[in-house]
Amino acid sequence: MRNWSERVVEEANLLNPAFGAVLLAEAVAHYDDKAHRGLPFALAFLILPIVLHENTRRSLPKTTLTALLPWVQEHRESLVGFSDRVRQLQAVSREALLFGLQTEVLLIDEQGLVKIGSRRKTVTTKRAPYFTDEVNECVERCGFLGRWFAVAGPITNIFSAWSVAP
């Protein structure tokens, strides 16, 4: 990761670890609600590349009734460049995870699953009055991804559907 003083302002704002931790925590909370267990660690590295890419984020289904594999087959354009995005955002995802762990917004349990930590607060307009519509959309879609991944089957199926490997 580059030093903060060397980062472009837009990049620093969009890819800052606090924002990433908020997004990951939203996905983790919804995954846990649906699956009754923490998010597998490797899946955390798919969340930001999906949600921060506007075209992919906006093409996601509205409900988890749409299965992952048929959706991916109908939206092959979402896979174009996806593996590159995962690689490019790997350090950003790692930094967001570390920030979440350090601030106790996230925790990793004995099985290596990512869970909600004791200091996480839900995103509300009162707590985040300066969030734009797009930021709120990112938060909402992260919650959806958590629920969707929870019902998508084994982690290997999820990675295969997105044409990436952990």
Residue pairs with C-beta under 8 A, 6 or more apart in sequence:
1 91
1 92
1 95
4 12
13 19
14 52
15 52
15 89
15 92
17 92
17 95
17 96
17 98
17 99
17 100
18 99
19 96
19 135
20 48
20 92
20 93
20 95
20 96
20 97
20 99
20 100
21 96
21 97
21 99
21 100
21 103
21 105
21 106
22 105
22 123
22 139
23 47
23 48
23 51
23 96
23 138
23 139
23 142
24 44
24 47
24 48
24 93
24 96
24 97
24 100
24 106
24 114
24 142
25 100
25 105
25 106
25 116
25 120
26 123
26 139
26 142
26 143
26 146
27 39
27 44
27 47
27 142
27 143
27 145
27 146
27 149
28 38
28 39
28 44
28 106
28 114
28 115
28 116
28 146
29 116
29 120
29 122
29 143
29 146
30 142
30 143
30 144
30 145
30 146
30 147
30 150
31 38
31 39
31 43
31 146
31 147
31 149
31 150
32 38
32 39
32 115
32 116
32 146
33 146
33 147
33 150
34 64
34 146
34 147
34 150
34 151
35 150
35 151
37 113
38 108
38 109
38 111
38 113
38 114
38 115
39 113
39 114
39 115
39 146
39 149
40 112
40 113
40 114
40 155
41 108
41 112
41 113
41 114
42 155
42 159
42 166
43 149
43 155
43 158
44 93
44 97
44 114
45 86
45 89
45 90
45 93
45 94
45 166
46 86
46 145
46 149
46 158
46 159
46 162
46 164
47 93
47 142
47 145
48 89
48 92
48 93
48 96
49 82
49 85
49 86
49 88
49 89
49 93
50 56
50 57
50 60
50 141
50 145
51 57
51 138
51 141
51 142
51 145
52 89
52 138
53 85
55 77
55 78
56 78
56 82
57 137
57 138
57 141
59 75
59 77
59 78
60 71
60 141
60 144
60 145
60 148
61 71
61 148
64 144
64 147
64 148
64 150
64 151
67 152
68 148
68 149
68 152
68 153
68 157
68 158
68 161
69 157
69 161
72 78
72 79
72 161
72 162
79 162
79 163
82 162
82 163
82 164
83 163
83 164
86 164
97 106
97 114
99 105
100 106
100 117
101 107
101 108
101 117
103 117
103 119
104 117
104 118
104 119
104 120
105 116
105 117
105 119
105 120
106 114
106 115
106 116
106 117
106 120
107 114
107 115
107 116
107 117
107 118
108 114
108 115
109 115
121 127
123 131
123 136
123 139
125 131
128 135
131 139
149 158
152 158
152 161
155 166
159 165
159 166
